[in-house]
């Protein structure tokens, strides 16, 4: 019996070993987008006035680390901020995302860069050193929300073309590995729900058309750009799943903002909910740190080789429990016969 338990434990232990290294390996991360991915660029350029801390967290448009922080940590990387003066070939990569960025050159928050300008900054850095983009790096692109919320765009064709142009432009200078995210239903966020049924439905319709066009466009790029490794990040399905099954994900509120009565950087009379981790949204559009963690987990799973998708989903502790139960079940089958099978408005 002791030998059997020891052997089972060894098999269990050996199965757990690869859990921290199942994702594809990248030597750097380059991030392009808006406040959903901004880890401090706007904060640096505004001298710390936006987003104000507190109530926001260390330059993030949330109450804690965002998905880019969590994903980079999972991959063992720490990309620098574009506003920190890092060159295009920084050792761990660079985050070029700016809160308020549209998919074009504009920014709904003022004289700050949009997605296309972020791409140009990256390419300019390469040109100065006369180098190509790192083909072993991961290039993240997530934009479009501000086009519809602050940019008043009503034709999803424009943002989709801009995102396609961004990916193509990066590919043409040597980038090969891409992770491109779609949009969660904007009408289901507090900013959309607060406008009433007509506004909410309109934003959801725009989101649906955007995501459909983006999916078709990315599929086309995968075929036309020889050598590209393009992964889609379906944030829309993730958030819809969370909203529909909030208790399963540990949330009690998926429609309201945790941060309320906040009027801007000069306001010190805002209110914060008792348990931010139980809310999906921090303010009227940005997820809480708990919501961002789910996006990071989804991204990590998307980057995991197809041969081992199941290992990217559970956290190590959860996986241990699942495997332990499985191991015990396997042992019990030797002692009794198996049974027969019986007949699941804030800028971005």
Secondary structure, 3 states (H helix, E strand, C coil): CHHHHHHHHHHHHHHHHHHHHCECCCCCEEEEECCCCCCCHHHHHCCCCCCCCCCCECCECCCCCCHHHHHHHHCCCCCEEHHHCCCCCCCCEEECCCCCECCCCCECCCCCCCHHHHHHHHHHHHHHHCCCCCCCCEEEEECCHHHHHCCCCCCHHHHHHHHHHHHHHHHHCCCCEEEEECCCCHHHCHHHHCCCHHHHHHHHHHHHHHHHHHHHHHHHHHHHCCCCEEEEECHHHHHHHHHHCHHHHCCCEEEEECEECCCCCCCCCCEECCCHHHEEECCCCCECHHHHHHHHHHHHHHCECHHHHHHHCCCHHHHHHHHHHHHHHHHHCCCCCCCCCCCCCCCC
